[in-house]
Amino acid sequence: MNIAVEDKSNVDKVLTISANREELAPRFDKAFREYRKKINMPGFRPGQVPVAIVKKRFGKEIESEEINKYIQEVFRDEVVPKFSPVGEPRFQDMKWENDELEVKLEIGVKPEFELKDVSGFTVDKMVHDVTGEEVDEELNHSLERGGTWKETEEEIDEKSRVTVDAVPLDKDGKPREEEQDADKELDLSDEENKEFLDALKGKKAGDEVNVTLGEGDDAETFQLAVKKVQKLETPELNEEFVKEATRGEATTVEDYRSRLKSQIQNYYDQVSNDMLKQEIMEQLIEAHPDIEVPAVLLSRFQDAHVDRFKQQQQGRPLPEDFNEEEYRESIKDDAEREARWAFLVDELGKKFDDIEIKEEDVDARLASEAARYGLPVEMVKNFYAQSGDQLENLRQNIRTDKLFDRILDQVTLNELDKEAYQNKKKEQRNEKSDS
């Protein structure tokens, strides 16, 4: 057996594994003997079929199976220890001709790079204290969610919900009745219905108006006949509403306001923490432009993007204009950044090799997951206990969070209020798009 190596780049290699029948013969002979014990053929006692007949009848299939096993063993015992490949190997070719085996496969190896010192990093952090106005806004949303739509004779405004018959008009302004969209419901508080709101505002049930959607050659005019106008009737803000909205966890309006403020603050704190991690990740990636990504690993991350896109369709057919190769190319830069981040996390783990994942860390994370989804903690624990992969992912997420905590101890934080933070990020996005 021989393994020849061709370097396509610093991180991409093509291996050629070769062997001949003489080397593989002991494996074949053992397989023939094992196989004869398992088959029954007329004229022979069970397990006593001559090896020569086994070779004649099943030789090609048995040899093919043994060759596949041989390749897997060579990869496991020779390639992995020597090259520590990343990603899945990509088989380019396999030949078994004239008693000679030749297998070509492409592998990726970890890039060599020096981890930059993060102590020189300055990272923006959004700091926001929830205001009374934000609590009032969320309180109004709660009342609206508990409200009931009632038919009214009042004029239409931006808070109305209307039912209309929509008839497209031809170039001469005549209705195309056969294309009528009857009983179409429109929520005029939705930004997507702004053109309808502009045309219908101030009108009442029984009125008719024309509205033009689109511009230029794509413009189309509709005649709208208003059949019904509804306004939202919200409940009274009192203790009864509070108890129902919180399932008895709050009993007074003030308790409810305090609860809402805490929830909103927790949301902003979590968002701020997530954006802070994203900032650190982006700066680390930008600071290591020399990290090369093996082709096989890049392909694996692209595969993950494609799989997520397909899952988002929730069983629906893919869009007719969806081209997988074009999509893979469009997300190539994102996939490459994700791969580089994976290498950085690995190196950071080596730098902070004293990080431990304790059982209390796992328990705290499981409790957090349970609270997030409103589930009993034991139910969440049982779910993770039945899935080793999910539990390992959970532990890896905890490890990554602990890595971020270590990094935060070393970087300089630039705290900005919400408005200043959003303005700065908007400017940075504009600068990036202009460049």
Steps between C-alpha positions, in 0.01 A plus 500: 500500500621848414363850557619774264428863590437792265474846658236708320543780756622542855177344626381283209658165419424221253597157631551203270467170683630202304518126569512178297329162515793341680454744788122462504492120447501411874193720552323346200578144610374564852182657363439202267535258792266706718246532223488125428381443858195720438360365174295195409523345152328190363727194517713629785461484874448841669835679536682246284482665158850482342691828501560465126124512436460795737768688303337417169147594604560792737866595455452848351245608759708370792821661371320831443368498856844418641663775295255754647580373850872519422474862387312594818764330714788670319330834546440433870838346583737680261348823370332631816802460733740652247296787353218570753259582215214748547164466332395195302745352248394540139555190287616592152552156346535130585636233266542123546650386173757235410532407867605856588301728732529877471290741704520880474344713772520865593540600862535825689743569782500766770664828396797625695459850641598706802216598731492879543503661845144621570610743771535768233137466388241769570148364472174695489229403747143627496377604845130576534278560803134439426285813513145550622394576143623158386306334781186694397548392138530134597201538731294632208613204288379268775161669504480480121583129506212452743263715296204411278429628149158665481317616188450878491351779287790732586743634241799288403834590660844344548367270774214356296452156354289498183336245273483597133417360159799581277446513123790571261438766234611470138687771307171677426401500868237230461465233773618146418226338705614146423825572692331640812660422836195487728499550878865598518602592858750780555666597827578867438745516792731279296768701319459276196147638454603867495369559145162359604495721811575812296207423269251387767570744787186696590269266306219288645327170429314528167756736341700422187853621420771427246856414603808459280769256609848492353669744265561538129431195287434295816224733625150357534182678610225338709149607588433436868147463633503533881271236649594512867705716737623370835668673795684328783321517832759454775423374851519723804835503678404363840589221741281249315689563175836481679421165663385351170795638301757364748311183597482624855871583537419871540194638680518879469565742214820619664620142540428448132689814397796391712487154345490643146790734575708207626417293192587784261825568688594132485432508126725802444772355722493175301503684167788716621692191611439324167611806302808532719596140422439566131726808520778296660460222244512746209810675635679170555418382148610833350823483701586161346463542122780249444294199617460275196187285479525151345265445207337195661423696818366798307273260312371358830402846626333577166310172533375615840369825350320311223347259753374790713347667195316181409380452859360853497268394219326273756422231246395741225659463154810709443442825305497439125788742446715342773840398366703309758839571342427873482378494860815319616710765329296783654564373855862404441643800689275432801594131499870590485467736797321231699778254425767750603310564823496124568881495476524805726276338765724194490813711558330705772407175671868404505596841641240480777544129559405527866133559419281233659139408428349403833170325560361815660580685176294248304217510756489881487486497120223240501303709749546803276377303197197383695412853608546630148244261355273482804565128553567294814872460566469121524346485153794693354750281688336184365515636146874565521561170683352311204716680243875476544564738209271766643662473841847531347387808306370647825836441669684655205277809520579532870872468423475771233318731742777447754755584229318826435507576873879458501536723196277766659742513792773611256333731248403865552125561496364816338154540653244688286134574559249340263468794262875563477567130451241463224625813322859379510409157364292660224797718400729197497256306279477793259878529484531128431235507225663807338837326494 
